[in-house]
Amino acid sequence: MRRATPLAGALPRHLDEDVFRAVADEAGADLFGWLRALPFVDVLGGRARYHEVVRAPMLRLQRTTSVDCRRAAHERLARCHTARREAGSRGLTRHLR
């Protein structure tokens, strides 16, 4: 669990708790606080970001493992961003009226 969770968090460039929950499996989704405290994670403006020296090898490692798991994580991340974009556009539409 403590290995899979940081690997899942390496996929998006920037993380907040919602994005992390989208890419982490259910068992690791509650470890966002722990993840933010890791020495290679920078937190700016409420969003976490991995240091590139650590993120790049984690992404390479993910490419050598299950293609299906990686694809599923990308799909969950895409759904999360789509939902945010749609919620934002609904709010923008209300302000333009």
Secondary structure, 3 states (H helix, E strand, C coil): CCCHHHHHHCCCCCECHHHHHHHCCCCCHHHHHHHHCCCCEEEECCEEEECHHHHHHHHHHHHCCCHHHHHHHHHHHHHHHHHHHHHHHHHHHHHHC
